[in-house]
Amino acid sequence: MKGTDSLTALAAVYTNGAGDAEGLVRVMLSAMEHRGRDVTFSLGCEEPGMAIGLAGNVKQQFLKSNRGTIALDGTFFKKSKKNPAHLALQESLKSFTSIASQPGAYALINVRGKRLHAVRDPNGLKPLYYSHSDELTAVASEMKALWRIGLNHVNRILPGQLYTVSTPRLTKKPLFSLPRPMVRRMSMEYASSKLGALLTRSTRLITNDVRRVAVAFSGGLDSAITALLAKQANLEVELISTGLAGSQELETVERSAHALDLPISIQTYGTDSLEEYICRVLWLIEEPDLMKLSVAIPLHWAAKLAMRRGHSVMLCGQGSDELYGGYYRYARILDNEGPKALLTELYRSVLNSPQVNYERDDKAVCPTGVELRTPFANPEVIQFSFNIPIEFKVKRGNDLMRKWVLRETARKAGLPESLLWRRKKAIQHGTGVENAIKRLAKTHQLTADAYLSKINGTLLREVSMP
């Protein structure tokens, strides 16, 4: 697959003055060619040994001024008559604090004077990693770029924090922190109405720069309400469903699409091609984790199909389960440990979403040039959702449905009954991918974890996407 102009890879290096910073950045960007192919560089003229580089849509994502040089991976959702990316970059050159509150999915690297700065959006929708020592600090959109120049001790830039390097020190400054849950007394009527208004506003915000979108569609509650909200925002919506031939999910998606009165495109894959995609997607997500890979492969397939259908943006329902108690383990926590324990676990799940979900998802779809967006990863939606009483999310007594407030929100929005009461089925199970990987591992007389670890060991030597 060939990258498109919307793909962006960031890389920067700050040495002690003795290293070839630009050469290192070139090597790092070459490791991320799947994210973007046009390359530009800027050298930190006031300090020897500094370089910042970007591969991708240079005109929109790279800005130089007398205040410094800044590179952007991602999108700001702020409406503006000017180029929204350039406007945000100009603002960030003045103050990183002001940019941290901007809605969007983005990572920024900035060279200003004798300092290198790096920051991610508060929700952590875009990945960014670093490696730091007294001799060298490097920052990149993916871990493989750092591995390529021999840096094996890699950390993630934490969302909402400003990282500043000024040899030999690295400092961190909080710009934004997710407020802790403050459950408030409210009726289901108020909670569902308010949530509906916020999700509607969030959907319009994340699609203000496009007229047509794809929706990664399973027929479940999250993808169905995402599709419905996009349709009600007067967007041209196409549902996208992929999976292994014969998977349970694909047996029902056409009926679900008909209930929403939306067109759908479906792509099936045979198990004979699965090993190829295991290698490709495992290389992309950089982690031999069965659950993560089983989610990432169907997302990769969906983005490929969306790209072929001419879409630049694909919506998904990611983030909903952590806010409204979608997984069955939340029901067990409530029954065994009580509402306070569940509240703590939901908060922890949202905090961990960048490393558990969003980084994986971005890297899985990036080679297609299709940008993944979700209405649930919105600060207003998240903060209000933390205030919703626990009993409106999960009920005591082995709750098999869960997410009651979201179901009521969807009912008020007009979601058909056939979709409203579908029970949660994880994407890795509905598409058949997880079980297929386990069966494939058995043919090699290995457990799934051992099988993926073995493949991952060989992939570390690959210099380009398999």
C-alpha positions in Angstrom: 0.0 0.0 0.0 1.2 3.5 -0.8 0.9 6.2 1.8 -1.2 9.3 1.0 -0.6 13.0 1.8 -2.5 12.8 5.0 0.1 10.5 6.6 2.7 12.1 8.8 5.7 10.8 10.6 7.6 13.0 13.1 11.2 12.6 14.2 13.6 14.8 16.1 17.1 14.5 17.6 18.9 16.6 20.3 22.6 15.6 20.7 25.4 16.9 22.9 26.7 18.7 19.8 28.9 15.9 18.5 26.4 13.7 16.7 25.0 13.9 13.2 21.5 14.9 14.2 20.1 15.3 10.6 21.6 12.0 9.6 19.9 10.3 12.5 16.5 11.9 11.7 16.8 10.7 8.1 17.3 7.2 9.3 14.4 7.5 11.7 12.0 8.8 9.0 13.1 6.0 6.6 11.8 3.5 9.2 8.4 5.2 9.0 7.9 5.5 5.3 4.6 3.8 5.6 3.3 7.0 7.4 4.5 9.5 4.8 6.9 9.8 2.0 7.7 13.5 1.3 10.4 14.6 3.7 11.4 18.0 5.0 14.0 19.0 7.7 14.9 21.9 9.9 18.1 22.3 11.8 18.3 24.1 15.1 20.6 26.8 14.0 21.3 28.2 17.5 22.4 24.9 18.9 24.6 22.4 17.0 23.4 18.8 17.0 19.6 19.5 16.7 17.3 18.4 13.9 13.6 18.1 13.4 12.0 16.2 10.4 8.7 15.4 9.0 7.5 13.0 6.4 4.1 13.6 5.0 2.0 16.7 4.0 4.7 19.2 4.5 2.7 22.3 3.4 0.0 21.8 6.1 2.0 20.1 8.9 5.3 22.0 9.0 5.8 25.6 10.0 9.0 27.7 10.4 9.1 31.2 11.9 11.3 33.4 13.9 9.8 31.8 17.0 11.0 28.3 16.0 10.1 25.3 13.9 7.2 23.0 14.6 6.0 19.7 13.0 2.5 18.2 13.4 1.2 14.7 13.1 -2.6 14.7 13.2 -5.6 17.1 13.1 -7.1 19.9 15.1 -10.8 20.1 15.0 -11.1 23.8 15.6 -13.0 25.7 12.9 -11.2 28.5 11.2 -11.2 30.3 7.9 -7.4 29.8 7.9 -5.8 26.4 7.6 -6.7 24.9 11.0 -3.3 23.1 11.3 -1.3 26.2 10.6 -3.4 28.3 13.0 -2.9 25.7 15.7 0.8 25.6 15.0 1.1 29.4 15.2 -0.7 29.3 18.5 1.6 26.6 19.9 4.7 28.5 18.9 3.4 31.3 21.3 2.2 29.0 24.1 1.9 25.3 24.5 -0.5 25.8 27.4 -3.1 27.3 25.0 -2.7 24.4 22.5 -3.2 21.7 25.1 -6.9 22.6 25.4 -7.6 22.4 21.7 -9.8 19.5 20.6 -8.0 17.2 18.2 -5.8 14.2 17.6 -2.3 15.4 17.3 1.4 15.1 18.3 3.7 18.1 18.1 7.5 18.4 18.0 9.0 21.9 18.3 12.5 23.3 18.1 12.7 26.7 19.7 16.0 28.3 20.5 18.2 25.8 22.3 15.2 23.6 23.4 13.3 20.7 21.9 9.7 20.4 22.9 7.3 17.5 22.4 3.6 17.1 23.3 0.5 14.9 22.5 -3.2 15.7 22.7 -4.8 15.2 26.1 -6.6 12.0 25.0 -3.4 10.4 23.6 -5.1 9.6 20.2 -1.8 10.1 18.3 1.4 8.1 19.4 4.7 9.7 20.2 7.8 8.1 21.8 11.2 9.1 23.1 14.5 7.9 24.3 16.7 10.1 26.5 20.3 10.0 27.7 23.0 12.6 28.6 24.4 12.2 25.1 21.3 12.0 22.9 17.5 12.5 23.0 15.3 11.3 20.2 11.6 11.6 19.6 9.5 9.8 17.0 5.9 8.8 16.0 6.8 5.1 16.3 9.1 3.0 18.4 10.7 1.3 15.4 12.3 4.7 14.4 14.1 4.8 17.7 15.1 1.1 17.5 16.5 1.8 14.0 19.2 4.1 15.4 20.1 1.7 18.2 17.9 3.1 21.0 16.3 0.2 22.8 15.1 1.9 26.0 11.9 3.6 24.6 9.2 5.5 26.6 6.0 7.1 25.5 5.3 10.8 25.7 2.4 10.9 28.1 -0.8 12.7 26.9 -1.3 16.3 28.0 2.3 16.8 29.2 5.0 19.0 27.7 8.4 17.4 27.4 11.3 19.8 27.1 14.9 18.8 26.4 17.8 21.2 27.1 21.0 19.2 27.3 21.4 17.2 29.3 18.1 17.6 31.1 14.6 16.4 30.2 11.8 18.0 32.1 8.0 17.3 32.1 5.3 19.9 32.7 1.6 19.0 33.0 -0.6 21.0 30.6 -3.8 19.1 31.0 -5.0 16.3 33.4 -8.2 14.3 33.2 -10.4 15.4 36.1 -11.2 12.6 38.5 -14.8 11.3 38.5 -17.3 13.3 40.5 -20.5 11.3 40.4 -23.5 13.6 40.7 -27.2 13.1 41.4 -29.2 13.2 38.2 -32.1 11.5 36.5 -31.7 9.1 33.6 -33.8 11.5 31.5 -31.3 14.3 32.1 -28.2 12.1 31.7 -29.2 10.6 28.4 -30.4 13.9 27.0 -27.2 15.8 28.0 -25.1 12.9 26.7 -26.9 12.9 23.4 -26.3 16.7 23.0 -22.6 16.3 23.8 -22.1 13.4 21.4 -24.0 15.2 18.6 -21.7 18.3 19.2 -18.6 16.1 19.2 -19.6 14.3 16.0 -20.0 17.6 14.2 -16.7 18.9 15.6 -14.6 15.9 14.4 -16.2 16.0 11.0 -16.3 19.7 10.3 -13.6 19.4 7.6 -15.2 16.6 5.6 -18.5 15.9 3.8 -18.4 12.1 3.6 -17.1 9.6 6.1 -16.7 5.9 6.5 -17.8 4.2 9.7 -16.1 1.0 11.0 -19.3 -0.9 11.5 -20.0 -4.1 13.5 -23.7 -3.6 14.0 -23.2 -3.2 17.7 -24.4 -0.3 19.8 -21.2 1.9 19.6 -20.7 1.7 15.9 -24.5 2.0 15.3 -24.9 5.2 17.3 -21.7 6.6 15.7 -23.2 6.0 12.3 -26.6 7.4 13.2 -25.0 10.6 14.6 -22.9 11.0 11.5 -26.0 10.6 9.3 -27.9 13.2 11.4 -25.0 15.6 10.9 -25.9 15.5 7.2 -22.8 13.7 6.2 -22.6 11.2 3.4 -22.1 8.0 5.4 -20.8 4.6 4.2 -20.6 1.7 6.6 -17.5 -0.5 6.4 -17.4 -4.1 7.7 -14.6 -6.6 7.4 -13.8 -10.0 8.9 -12.9 -13.6 8.2 -15.3 -15.4 5.9 -18.1 -17.0 8.0 -17.6 -14.7 11.0 -20.6 -14.1 13.2 -20.3 -10.3 12.8 -20.7 -10.3 9.0 -23.8 -12.5 9.2 -25.8 -9.6 10.6 -24.2 -6.3 9.4 -26.2 -6.1 6.2 -29.5 -6.3 8.1 -28.2 -3.7 10.6 -27.2 -1.4 7.7 -30.7 -1.8 6.2 -32.2 -0.8 9.6 -30.1 2.4 9.6 -30.9 3.0 5.9 -27.2 3.4 5.1 -25.1 1.9 2.4 -22.5 -0.7 3.4 -19.4 -2.2 1.9 -18.2 -5.6 3.1 -14.9 -7.3 2.6 -14.1 -10.9 3.8 -10.7 -12.5 4.1 -9.8 -16.2 4.1 -7.7 -17.8 6.8 -5.1 -18.6 4.1 -4.2 -14.9 4.0 -4.3 -14.4 7.8 -0.6 -15.1 8.4 0.4 -12.4 6.0 -1.7 -9.8 7.9 -0.4 -11.1 11.3 3.1 -10.2 10.1 2.1 -6.9 8.6 -0.1 -5.6 11.5 2.2 -7.0 14.2 5.1 -5.0 12.6 2.8 -1.9 12.5 1.6 -2.0 16.2 5.0 -3.0 17.6 3.7 -5.3 20.3 3.1 -9.1 20.2 -0.1 -9.0 22.2 -2.9 -11.4 21.1 -5.8 -9.1 22.1 -4.3 -6.0 20.5 -3.4 -7.8 17.3 -6.9 -9.3 17.1 -8.4 -5.9 17.2 -5.8 -4.2 15.0 -6.2 -6.6 12.1 -9.9 -6.0 11.4 -9.3 -2.2 11.8 -6.4 -2.4 9.3 -8.8 -4.3 6.9 -11.5 -1.7 7.4 -9.2 1.2 6.7 -7.9 -0.5 3.6 -11.5 -0.9 2.3 -12.3 2.7 3.3 -9.3 3.9 1.4 -10.4 2.0 -1.7 -13.8 3.5 -1.4 -12.2 7.0 -1.5 -12.6 8.0 2.2 -10.1 10.1 4.1 -11.8 9.8 7.5 -13.3 6.7 9.2 -15.3 7.1 12.4 -15.4 4.4 15.1 -17.0 3.9 18.5 -13.7 3.5 20.3 -13.7 4.8 23.9 -17.4 4.0 24.7 -16.8 0.8 26.6 -14.4 2.4 29.1 -16.8 5.3 29.8 -20.1 3.4 30.1 -19.0 -0.1 31.4 -19.2 -2.1 28.2 -17.0 -5.0 29.1 -18.4 -7.9 31.2 -15.5 -7.6 33.7 -17.1 -4.3 34.8 -20.2 -6.2 35.9 -18.1 -8.6 37.9 -16.3 -5.7 39.6 -19.6 -4.1 40.6 -21.0 -7.4 42.0 -17.8 -8.4 43.8 -16.3 -5.1 44.9 -19.0 -2.5 44.8 -19.7 0.8 42.9 -16.6 2.7 44.2 -14.3 0.0 42.9 -16.1 0.1 39.5 -15.8 3.9 39.4 -12.0 3.6 40.0 -11.7 0.9 37.4 -13.5 2.9 34.7 -11.3 6.0 35.4 -8.2 3.8 35.2 -9.5 2.3 31.9 -9.9 5.8 30.4 -6.5 6.9 31.6 -5.0 3.7 30.0 -6.8 4.0 26.7 -3.9 5.7 24.9 -1.5 2.8 25.4 -4.2 0.0 25.3 -6.3 1.3 22.4 -5.5 4.5 20.6 -1.8 4.1 19.9 -2.5 0.6 18.5 -5.4 1.8 16.3 -3.5 4.8 14.8 -0.6 2.6 13.9 -2.8 -0.1 12.5 -4.6 2.2 10.0 -1.8 4.7 9.2 -0.5 3.0 6.0 -3.8 3.6 4.3 -3.9 7.3 4.8 -7.3 7.1 6.4 -7.7 9.0 9.7 -9.5 7.3 12.5 -11.8 9.5 14.6 -14.2 8.8 17.5 -16.9 11.1 19.0 -16.3 9.5 22.5 -12.8 10.9 22.9 -13.9 14.4 23.5 -13.1 16.2 26.8 -16.6 17.4 27.3 -18.1 13.9 26.7 -15.5 12.3 29.0 -15.9 14.8 31.8 -19.8 14.6 31.8 -19.7 10.8 31.5 -17.6 10.6 34.6 -20.4 12.4 36.4 -23.1 9.9 35.4 -24.2 7.6 38.2 -22.8 4.1 38.1 -26.2 2.5 38.1 -26.9 4.2 34.8 -23.9 2.3 33.3 -23.9 -1.1 35.0 -26.5 -2.7 37.2 -26.0 -5.2 40.0 -26.8 -8.8 39.4 -24.7 -10.2 36.5 -25.6 -7.4 34.1 -25.3 -8.8 30.6 -26.4 -5.7 28.7 -24.6 -2.7 30.5 -24.2 0.8 29.0 -27.8 1.6 29.9 -27.4 5.4 29.6 -25.9 5.1 26.2 -28.7 2.8 25.1 -31.2 5.4 26.3 -29.3 8.1 24.5 -29.4 6.0 21.3 -33.1 5.3 21.7 -33.9 9.0 22.0 -31.7 9.6 18.9 -33.9 7.2 16.9 -31.7 4.1 16.8 -33.8 1.1 15.6 -34.8 -1.4 18.3 -33.0 -4.2 16.5 -29.7 -2.4 17.2 -30.5 -0.9 20.5 -30.5 -4.1 22.6 -27.6 -6.0 21.0 -25.2 -7.4 23.6 -21.5 -6.5 23.5 -19.4 -8.7 21.3 -15.7 -7.7 21.1 -14.3 -7.0 17.6 -11.7 -9.7 18.0 -14.4 -12.3 18.6 -17.1 -11.0 16.2 -14.7 -11.0 13.3 -13.3 -14.4 14.1 -9.7 -13.2 14.1 -8.6 -14.1 17.7 -9.7 -17.7 17.4 -8.2 -18.0 14.0 -4.8 -16.9 15.3 -5.1 -19.5 18.1 -5.8 -22.2 15.6 -3.0 -21.1 13.4 -0.6 -21.1 16.3 -1.6 -24.7 17.1 -0.6 -25.8 13.6 2.9 -24.6 14.5 2.6 -26.5 17.8 2.8 -23.3 19.8 0.6 -21.3 22.1 -0.7 -18.0 20.6 1.6 -15.9 22.7 4.7 -18.0 21.8 3.7 -17.9 18.1 3.3 -14.1 18.1 6.6 -13.7 20.0 8.4 -15.9 17.5 7.1 -13.9 14.6 7.8 -10.6 16.3 11.4 -11.6 16.8 11.9 -12.0 13.0 10.0 -8.7 12.3 12.4 -6.6 14.3 14.9 -7.1 11.5 12.4 -5.9 8.8 13.3 -2.4 7.5 10.0 -1.9 5.8 6.3 -3.0 6.2 5.9 -6.7 5.3 
